[in-house]
Amino acid sequence: ISSFPGVTAINDGENNLSVRGNSPIGLLWRLEGVEVPNPNHFANIASSGGGISILSAQVLGNSDFLNAAFPAEYGNALSGVFDMHLRKGNNQKREYTVQVGLIGLDISAEGPFRKGDNGSYLVNYRYSTLGILGALGVELDNGVSKFQDMSFTVRLPEKKAGVFHLLFLMLFTAHTIRTL
């Protein structure tokens, strides 16, 4: 997003975005069409960014970013709109993904509820690397920033009633600073 014209990342440690010179607080975040306050772990008060997004790349689908004039449905936005959408789970076969990296452990599963049915689920769980190291007894000098989050989405298409979509997000963020 920071490569779009008129969009600048404020600093490298957070994902605050300044759109057309406006404050990052003017950015409107939406998830599946619902306005959300700040979808980031380790967010500062009165900011629109944080250190790590609460949504894994495993669950994030096509999203819209508007940085110019936008429709009236985004009335609370002053500078830009980031309208995020989640992927549909695979409704043909079950799939599992495990990733280990600098941010942490990322586990996801998706698939159909029943064969031949168009309904699907997608679940993702992440746990921070520093949290894992702390649980293993590794001493960290200045402090520990740990997080875990879980996202779960279910899509159930019905022939007469439309599509039922259930979304569940759970997150836990802890930042502990030890003084000597």
C-alpha positions in Angstrom: 0.0 0.0 0.0 2.9 2.4 0.8 3.8 2.3 -2.9 0.5 3.9 -3.9 0.8 7.6 -5.0 0.3 9.9 -2.0 0.7 7.1 0.6 3.7 7.1 3.0 4.7 4.7 5.8 5.4 6.8 8.9 8.1 4.6 10.4 9.5 1.2 10.0 8.4 -0.2 13.4 4.7 0.2 12.8 2.3 0.0 9.9 0.9 3.6 10.3 0.0 5.0 6.9 -0.2 8.7 6.0 -2.4 9.3 3.0 -2.0 12.6 1.1 -0.2 14.2 4.1 -3.0 13.5 6.6 -2.5 12.0 10.0 -2.6 8.2 10.1 -5.5 8.4 12.5 -7.6 9.6 9.5 -7.4 6.1 7.9 -10.6 4.1 8.2 -10.1 0.3 8.7 -13.0 -2.0 7.7 -13.2 -5.8 8.0 -15.8 -7.5 5.8 -17.7 -4.2 5.5 -17.7 -3.5 9.3 -15.7 -0.6 10.7 -13.0 -1.8 13.1 -10.9 0.5 15.4 -7.3 -0.7 14.8 -6.6 -4.2 13.5 -3.0 -4.4 14.9 -1.1 -5.8 17.9 0.9 -3.3 19.9 -1.0 -0.3 18.7 -0.5 3.1 20.4 -3.5 5.1 21.7 -4.9 7.4 19.0 -3.1 5.7 16.1 -4.2 3.6 13.2 -1.3 1.3 13.1 0.7 -1.1 15.2 3.6 -3.5 15.1 1.9 -6.6 13.7 -1.5 -7.0 12.0 -4.0 -9.2 13.8 -4.8 -10.9 10.4 -2.4 -13.5 9.0 -1.7 -13.5 5.3 -3.2 -17.0 5.3 -6.7 -15.6 5.9 -6.6 -12.2 4.1 -8.2 -12.1 0.7 -8.6 -9.4 -1.9 -9.0 -6.1 -0.1 -9.7 -2.5 -1.3 -7.6 0.5 -0.5 -9.0 3.9 -1.4 -6.7 6.9 -1.2 -8.7 9.5 -3.1 -12.3 10.5 -3.2 -14.5 7.7 -1.8 -18.2 7.0 -1.6 -20.4 8.2 1.2 -20.5 4.7 2.8 -17.0 5.5 4.1 -18.2 8.7 5.8 -15.9 8.3 8.9 -12.7 8.4 6.8 -10.6 11.5 6.6 -7.7 10.4 4.5 -8.2 6.9 3.2 -10.0 3.6 3.6 -8.5 0.1 3.9 -11.4 -2.4 3.4 -10.1 -5.9 4.2 -11.8 -9.1 3.1 -11.1 -12.6 4.2 -10.6 -15.6 1.9 -13.2 -18.2 1.6 -12.1 -21.6 2.8 -11.5 -24.3 0.2 -14.9 -26.0 -0.3 -13.4 -28.9 -2.4 -10.7 -30.4 -0.1 -9.1 -30.0 3.3 -5.8 -28.1 3.4 -3.3 -27.5 6.2 -0.5 -25.0 6.5 2.2 -24.6 9.1 4.7 -21.7 9.0 7.6 -20.8 11.3 9.3 -17.5 11.0 10.6 -14.4 12.7 7.2 -13.2 13.7 6.1 -16.6 15.1 4.3 -19.8 14.5 1.4 -19.7 12.1 -1.0 -22.7 11.7 -4.1 -22.8 9.5 -6.7 -25.3 8.3 -9.4 -25.0 5.7 -11.9 -27.2 4.0 -15.5 -28.2 3.3 -17.8 -29.3 6.1 -19.2 -32.2 3.9 -18.2 -33.5 0.5 -20.4 -32.1 -2.2 -21.5 -29.2 0.0 -20.4 -25.6 -0.9 -20.0 -24.6 2.8 -16.4 -24.1 4.1 -14.3 -23.1 7.1 -11.0 -21.4 7.5 -9.2 -21.2 10.8 -5.8 -19.7 11.6 -3.8 -19.5 14.9 -0.6 -17.5 15.5 1.8 -17.4 18.4 4.8 -15.1 18.7 8.4 -16.2 18.5 9.2 -14.3 21.7 6.3 -15.9 23.5 7.6 -19.4 22.4 11.2 -18.5 23.5 9.9 -17.2 26.9 7.9 -20.4 27.5 11.0 -22.4 26.8 12.9 -20.5 29.5 15.1 -18.3 27.3 15.9 -15.1 29.2 15.3 -12.0 27.2 17.1 -8.8 28.2 14.9 -5.8 28.1 11.4 -7.2 27.8 9.1 -9.5 26.1 6.5 -8.6 23.5 4.2 -11.5 22.9 1.0 -12.0 21.1 -1.4 -14.7 20.0 -4.4 -14.5 17.8 -7.0 -16.8 16.2 -9.3 -16.1 13.3 -12.1 -18.3 12.2 -14.5 -17.9 9.3 -17.4 -20.1 8.2 -19.4 -19.7 5.0 -22.6 -21.6 4.6 -24.5 -21.0 1.3 -28.2 -21.8 1.4 -30.3 -22.0 -1.8 -33.2 -19.9 -0.6 -31.8 -17.8 2.3 -28.5 -16.6 0.7 -25.0 -17.0 2.3 -24.5 -17.2 6.0 -21.0 -15.9 7.0 -19.7 -16.2 10.6 -16.5 -14.4 11.6 -14.7 -14.8 14.9 -11.5 -13.1 16.0 -9.7 -13.6 19.3 -6.4 -11.8 20.2 -4.1 -11.5 23.1 -1.3 -9.0 23.3 1.2 -8.6 26.1 4.1 -6.3 26.4 6.2 -6.7 29.5 9.1 -4.4 30.4 11.5 -5.5 33.1 13.5 -3.0 35.0 16.8 -3.7 36.7 
